[in-house]
Amino acid sequence: MIGATGDAQEDNTLEKDPSEWVSGDDPMTEAQKSYLDTLAKQAGEQLPGNLTKAEASQHIDRLKGITGN
């Protein structure tokens, strides 16, 4: 249980690994696709257009590191 009981685990990282997402196997969102397209162009990479949400998120994080965006 989380909330007022204070029983939640003290973890300052609120982000889950994309591979643990419940909806991680869903197709990437239009927002992810657009942002990933921009980052991939800046990095000079081509990526498949049928990525899952989790895969897109991982590529976004990786490309942000490459492009500095």
Secondary structure as UniProt FT lines:
FT   TURN            4..5
FT   HELIX           18..20
FT   TURN            22..25
FT   HELIX           30..43
FT   HELIX           53..67
//
